Amino acid sequence: MSPHTKYDTISEIAKRRGFFWPSFEIYGGMSGFVTYGDLGAKLRRNIEALWKEHFVRKQGFLEIDDPLINPERVFQASGHLDNFKEYTSQCTGCGKGFRVDHLIEEKTGMENVEAMGGDAIKRLLVEHRVRCPECGGELREPTLILTMFKTEIGATGGETGYLRPETAQAMFLNYKRGYQHAREKLPFALVQASKVARNEISPRQGMLRLREFTIMELELFFDPEKPACPWFGDVRDTVIKLFTEEMEAEGAKEPLEITIGEAVENGLILTEWQGYFMGVGHRFITALGMPPEKQRFRAHLPNERAHYSAQTYDHEVLFETWGWIEISGCAYRTDYDLRSHMEASGTDMTVLREDGTRFIPHVVEPSYGLSRLFLSVLEATYERKNKRNTFHLPRMLAPYQVAVFPLVTKDGLPEKAQQVRDHLIEKGFWVVYDEAGSIGRRYARADEIGVPLAVAVDYETRDKDILTIRDRDSWEQVSLSLQDLAEMLEGYYKGEKDFRDLGTKVIRD
Amino acid sequence: MSPHTKYDTISEIAKRRGFFWPSFEIYGGMSGFVTYGDLGAKLRRNIEALWKEHFVRKQGFLEIDDPLINPERVFQASGHLDNFKEYTSQCTGCGKGFRVDHLIEEKTGMENVEAMGGDAIKRLLVEHRVRCPECGGELREPTLILTMFKTEIGATGGETGYLRPETAQAMFLNYKRGYQHAREKLPFALVQASKVARNEISPRQGMLRLREFTIMELELFFDPEKPACPWFGDVRDTVIKLFTEEMEAEGAKEPLEITIGEAVENGLILTEWQGYFMGVGHRFITALGMPPEKQRFRAHLPNERAHYSAQTYDHEVLFETWGWIEISGCAYRTDYDLRSHMEASGTDMTVLREDGTRFIPHVVEPSYGLSRLFLSVLEATYERKNKRNTFHLPRMLAPYQVAVFPLVTKDGLPEKAQQVRDHLIEKGFWVVYDEAGSIGRRYARADEIGVPLAVAVDYETRDKDILTIRDRDSWEQVSLSLQDLAEMLEGYYKGEKDFRDLGTKVIRD
């Protein structure tokens, strides 16, 4: 990393303006936790809403919201109690614990050391003489440590519980209810956007590795004998960049460019449902502002895959500071989870086919980490030009939709501008009002938080109800009547109108 | 409770259709946890959005999203580590722990035993010979038990952490950032709608006492020498039902009916900001469907108040099954919290007045529990008539906005109906489609989940694009052209049109 990276720049703006900052600042902080401010909370919500537009509303999939705290038996059945572990080493000097695969990666520049397994990790630690990154002390032999947060449910004489490290189990636990609410028809999906927590050993990568975050996850249940996805035609011709398992194993440098239709036909993607969700995901990430050339899909190698997965493709995007980063995984979980919970709970999870045979539904899961999407949006839309910062946020993601400024703070213009602000608030818009400093400074402040449109109130507004709107991206201005303002903005935010449709172009002399 | 209460009825529908049900059902359940299904998740989101309309967007208050897991020092400073405790007794027989004040209340019918203090609780336990509700065994002498979930942050050699039992501390921890983002001007507010967890000893009241839930909380920071609320005029004339501290102490049976303006003038409500938020809350709860006659405000007695509060009013609503239930509290927290964190962290929380004096801002806090609001909506809008269940959900809360039905499943009507569905989905509506059973049954199914409008597709639709819309509440029908449908529905959901404005009344012969 260079001394001042793009991520540093974005983080500085994020703190100063209110997107995000490290949590518990006044108590010296605590790594792995982040606080979202006003702009961040709104941007997150808008990303989540856009995810629902792509993955939930159109398909009519079923939402669910299940607790973060789960009793131990859930994770016994799911396999997490045995598998959600990392190789960890304690320093003989300072006593701190560290995740060994990450230390090896930092020291050697190797990638994906976790996938090499315990013996390799232990060997590499010794071979490369990795020492404590805090005090330089010697590290103990690594052991596998469970990385879920543990607690006691019931303040006295209670039961062991854990905070879930993913939301998927909720969909399996409640699968029978979901099937009932889907009127006992396959395929259907349960989706959830909710909090998870992972007790990372020593997170040192800011927003990239959080101990508490939000996952947006979808579990699609289908009959493996009827694996067709009814919407597959929507994505068949979408071209994606793919590293298949074979290419990964061979260490290929360049991805395959291929349509999703071909990738499924050739067996590179195992099911139509994975292909469908990879295509929808591609469209979703593009809508967040990340262009197709900065997106690719990378298959997990068998020893890298989670214990439940038959095939997983990570969706990666390119960051200037870190290179390619996983923002999503699309896994074919087969019937692993429902079968495990069926065995552990004794609840029948099978479905009856018309021919009288019974089966456990198979599952495909696309899963997104909200904080990485959030970072992707800031990364993709940030621009520094003429010493000014602008986030070119897609209009449906902008925390505030309109800024209202009086040209000057006299002659009744602030009063008129406040009327305009109140009118737009009444009409349902998220509005910022600013009268401090020159109008140029105010435009710059609005650009820095990604407000797409700014309305200036001048003497013509006061006398004739004629306003000027400025476009954040082109700095062009159009004029229109106050009477038309709300309807025009509505058309703009629905995506039915472009900026130039909003009024008459203003020619500056 | 009668053997089959209104709550039982609502719970049965909630499970069957997908509003909510007890969590971890397939593993025998775990009290204090609830799962929201598709309808519940959507209804919750819509309630939260409506709360933001009343408490956030119009005022331009600042949102925030802070972690659920906090290090111990936060709760040391806030006083929770010393105060967030309940008198608990363990059974000498079965070993289970119970919250003693609740056991006494159940046995004696007394109310608010917690507020009587430890000595009274210990005495009442003995006097009334309260025994274990599970096995009838003898109970040990009660002790104070901390009711926060405890965990270890960092899977090895970490630090003690707790899940926060309220979200308010987040606003105090991040107050300095908020002040910066509010451009260093008072008053301003930080608001958060987020998860909290309370390690209840023995929750046995279903949705009323959850171990994990969502709180929607607002902390308003102001200068105690400038206590005026700029929007107080909006609520001055609102009439509310009030039990003041004095009336509570005297055991008054009937509330005072008084305008908020008078209550503040007479010192019954200590600050304009409390009055303002109580008035906005009154309007918000009315918008959820709960009429003013089923709302009242009740002051906490000094020994009932939380350790930080100078005055607290609970907002209560009337449930058929349980009587008056607290759904919100509005507390005047003075400068207690910022002062505590200033002392514990050494961070300066003071603000400079123009006259050169320094002060710590005072805080007023309106706080809502989302799950109780959720229950209030179901309670207030449920109707059973002619053996049919209807939730008369306010239109902005309905999980699904439109149902689309083909009149019959032949002659091209399903295909036409699917086109209508796709058109409405394209236009941004939440749509259910149903073609199973008689049209009467389908209307009944839609009424039971509170869909405000149902569109029937018949031969006239197929041949002339004329549709019929049915109103859930009046069962009236109007007809209109497919071309106008989306725009009409938009006007209806913005509240600009009533049902009868949507088309021409259909006269049935």
Interface residues (C-beta under 8 A of the other chain):
Chain A: K15 R16 R17 G18 W21 S23 F24 E25 I26 Y27 M30 G32 F33 V34 T35 Y36 G37 D38 G40 A41 K42 R44 R57 K58 G60 L62 E63 I64 D65 D66 P67 L68 I69 N70 P71 R73 V74 A77 E86 T88 Q90 G95 K96 G97 I145 L146 T147 F149 K150 T151 E152 I153 G154 A155 T156 G157 G158 E159 L163 A170 L173 N174 K176 R177 G178 Q180 H181 R183 Q192 K195 A197 N199 E200 I201 S202 R211 E212 H341 A344 S345 T347 I425 G428 W430 V431 V432 Y433 A436 K494
Chain B: K15 R16 R17 G18 W21 S23 F24 E25 I26 Y27 M30 G32 F33 V34 T35 Y36 G37 D38 G40 A41 K42 R44 R57 K58 G60 L62 E63 I64 D65 D66 P67 L68 I69 N70 P71 R73 V74 A77 E86 T88 Q90 G95 K96 G97 I145 L146 T147 F149 K150 T151 E152 I153 G154 A155 T156 G157 G158 E159 L163 A170 L173 N174 K176 R177 G178 Q180 H181 R183 Q192 K195 A197 N199 E200 I201 S202 R211 E212 H341 A344 S345 T347 I425 G428 W430 V431 V432 Y433 A436 K494
